[in-house]
């Protein structure tokens, strides 16, 4: 289960719309309690993918990842996942996403159709890295 507060969801949707027709990307910062990940803050990250590929790919550089990890630690949080947009495509992970993901993390994807954020989903990669499983999203910690 991923707990995603409305303000964090709103930020992800807004980032997707601002980046359109390219993909946006960012990190999910929060904590883990029991089997649930609780998002407490998001941090947008510049999509470092080559300009000609940004419409269907995103890249977070090692430097940006380190910066995000440091920012999370300063807040007493952990990086618990990532988000990105799929311009004019469904909010489901692609083969490219699967090949570049790591188990444990949550991967939130927002579909942005003609500049408007639509479906928002979350996914977690299996330990053997063969398949993504849909992850339930809740707006409130229970």
Residue pairs with C-beta under 8 A, 6 or more apart in sequence:
1 35
1 36
1 37
1 135
1 136
1 137
1 138
2 36
2 37
2 39
2 81
2 106
2 108
2 122
2 135
2 136
2 137
2 138
3 30
3 36
3 37
3 38
3 39
3 137
3 138
3 139
3 140
3 141
4 39
4 108
4 122
4 137
4 138
4 139
5 39
5 40
5 139
5 140
6 139
8 28
8 39
8 40
8 41
8 42
9 120
9 139
11 42
11 44
12 26
12 42
12 83
12 108
12 110
12 117
12 120
13 110
13 117
13 120
14 117
15 24
15 26
15 44
15 83
15 85
16 24
16 85
16 87
16 110
16 112
16 117
17 112
17 115
17 116
17 117
18 24
19 47
19 54
19 85
19 87
19 112
20 85
20 87
20 112
20 115
21 55
21 87
21 88
21 115
22 47
22 54
22 55
22 87
23 47
23 49
23 54
23 55
23 56
23 57
23 58
23 84
23 85
23 86
23 87
24 44
24 47
24 58
24 83
24 84
24 85
25 44
25 45
25 47
25 58
25 59
25 60
25 82
25 83
25 84
25 85
26 42
26 43
26 44
26 45
26 82
26 83
26 84
27 42
27 43
27 45
27 60
27 65
27 68
27 72
27 79
27 81
27 82
27 83
28 37
28 39
28 42
28 79
28 80
28 81
28 82
28 83
28 106
28 108
29 39
29 40
29 41
29 42
29 43
29 68
29 71
29 72
29 75
29 77
29 78
29 79
29 80
30 37
30 38
30 39
30 40
30 41
30 77
30 78
30 80
31 37
31 38
31 40
31 77
31 78
31 80
32 38
32 78
32 80
36 141
37 80
37 81
37 106
38 80
38 141
39 80
39 81
40 75
40 77
41 72
41 75
41 77
42 83
43 68
43 71
43 72
45 60
45 64
45 68
46 64
47 54
47 58
47 59
48 59
48 60
48 61
48 64
49 57
49 58
49 59
55 87
56 87
56 89
56 94
56 96
57 96
58 84
60 68
60 82
65 79
68 79
69 79
72 78
72 79
79 105
80 105
80 106
81 105
81 106
81 107
81 108
81 122
82 105
82 106
82 107
82 108
83 107
83 108
83 109
83 110
84 107
84 108
84 109
84 110
85 109
85 110
85 111
85 112
85 117
86 92
86 94
86 109
86 110
86 111
86 112
87 112
88 112
88 113
88 114
89 111
90 111
90 119
91 109
91 110
91 111
91 118
91 119
91 120
91 121
92 109
92 121
92 123
93 101
93 107
93 109
93 123
93 132
97 107
97 109
97 132
98 125
98 129
98 131
98 132
101 107
101 125
101 129
101 132
102 125
103 124
103 125
103 126
103 127
103 129
104 124
104 125
105 124
105 125
106 122
106 123
106 124
106 135
107 122
107 123
107 124
107 125
107 132
108 120
108 121
108 122
108 123
108 137
109 120
109 121
109 122
109 123
110 117
110 118
110 119
110 120
111 117
111 118
111 119
111 120
112 118
120 137
121 134
121 137
122 134
122 135
122 136
122 137
123 132
123 133
123 134
123 135
124 132
124 133
124 135
125 131
125 132
125 133
126 132
126 133
